[in-house]
C-alpha cells in the first residue's frame, strides 16, 4: 500500500515551499490526507478534512464542462463512497505557488483504486489545486485533474480533442 506522502518523491519540498512556509506545508499534508480518504471511499473523513468554497470550480478527470459548487449532501457523499473504493495513494508535489491569501499546488496523485465498479488499476492524475484563505480556514476554490500522467501521441490527443472515446 502506498502511503499518502506530503512531499515529492525526491524527499524535499519545492524551493518555494520552504520549511518556514507553514501554510503551504500544511496544505500539502492536507492534500495527501484528503486524497487518500477520497480514493478509499471514506467520504466521512474526506469531508472532515476539506473545506470547499461556495464558488468552487472542478475540472474533473473524466472531461466535460467545469462544474461549479459542490453537493456535500449525505446522499452525494454516500454515492461517492460507493464509486471510489480500496484506494492506495501517494502524492508527488511538483511545484507550489503562494501569495497573499492564495496557494496553488501542482501535483501528481499516484493512486491505485477500484473506481466505478472497475477492477483496481492505476488512476494516477495530474492535479492543480488552488486554496484561498478565508477568515479562519483555507478553502479549496479550484481543482483540475486529468489522467494524462503518461505521454500520449498527437493522434491520441486529437482523438480526445474530437470527443471520441476510441
N, C-alpha and C positions, 0 to 999 in steps of 0.2 A: 504494500500500500504506500502510495506517495503521500508524504505529509504536506500540509499547506505551509509553504515557506513564505516568509515575509521578505526575503531577499533573493536577488537573482542567483543563477547557478554559479556565478563567479565567487559568491560568498561576500560580496560587498555591495553597498547601496551605490547607485549612481552618484557622481560627484556633487550634483546639486541637491542631493538628499542627505546632506552631511548629518553626522550624529546629533548635532545641535538642533536639527530641524525636527522637533518632536511631533509637530502636526503631520508632516509628510510621513515620517516613520510610523506613526500611529495609524494613518490611513492605509499604508501598505500592509500592515498587520491585519487591519480590519478587512481589507480586500481579500486576503488569503483565507481568513476565517469564514467570511460570509460566502465565498465561492465554494469552500469545502462543504458547508452546510447545505447550500443550494443543490450541489451535484449529488449529495447523499439523499436528497428529498426531505431534508429536515427543515421544513419551512417555518416551524416554530422558532428554532434557533436563528435561522436566517432573518426573520422579521424582527427579532430582538436586536440583531447586530446592525442592520442597515436603516438609515433614515432617508426615505425617498422624498424629494422635494415636490411640492404641488405642481411645479412646471417642468417636471422630469420628462426627458425625451429618451427613447430607446430605439436603436437601430439594431434589431436582433439578427443573429447569425443565419436565420432562415430567409433573410431578404424581405422584400416588400417595403411598403412605406413605413416611415418612422411612426412610432406610437407616442402618445402624449399622456402624461399622468400615469398612475399605476393603481390597479384594482387590488387592494390588500384585504378584500373580504375573506372571511373564513372559507367560503366555497372556492374562491380562486386559489387560495393557498393550498387547500386540500387537492385541487386539480393538479397544481404544480408538483405537489409531493408525490402524486401517482405517476407523473410524467418523467421525473428525474429520479433515478434510483441507484443506490450502491456505488456512488462515485468515489474515486480516488483522485486527489488533486495536488498540484504543485503550482507555484506562482513564480514566474520569471519576470522581474521588473527590468524593462529596457531603458526607461527614461522617466523622470519626473519633472514637473514644472510647477512652481509655486509663486504666487503673487498675492497681493493684498486681498485675502479672503477667498482665493480660489486655488485649488490644487488639481493638477492633471496627472494621471498615472497611465503610462503606456506599458502594456504587459503582454506576456503570453501566459494564458491559463492552460497549463499542461494537465490534462484530465482524461480519465477513462471512466465510463459510466454506461448504464442502461438508460436510454432516452427514448421516450415514446413507444415503449414496448419492444424496441430492437435489442438484440443481444449486446452485451458490453463491448465497447470499442473505443478507440481514441476519439475524443471530442475536443481536442485542443483548439483554442481560439486566440486570435489576435484581438486585443481589447484596449480601448481607451475609455477611462472613466474620469469624469470631472466632478469634483466636490466643491461646494460653496459653504462657507461658514455663515450660519445664522447667529442669532444672539446667544445660543447655548450649544449647538451641535454642528457637526459637519453633515451636510445633506448631499446625497447623490443627485446631481442635476442632469447628468447625461451619461449614457453608456452606449458605445458602439462595439459590436463583437462580430467577427467573421471567421469562418473556418479555413481561411487561406493561409495557414501556417506553412504549408509546403508549397513550393513554387509550382505554378501551373503554366501551361503553354499559352501562347497567343490565341490559338484555336479554341482551347478550353475557356479562356476568358471571353472570347467572342460568343461562344455558346451561352455562357452565363449572362452576358450583357443583353443578348436577344431574349432572355427569359425562358430558354429551353432547359429542361431538366437533363437531357442527354444529347 
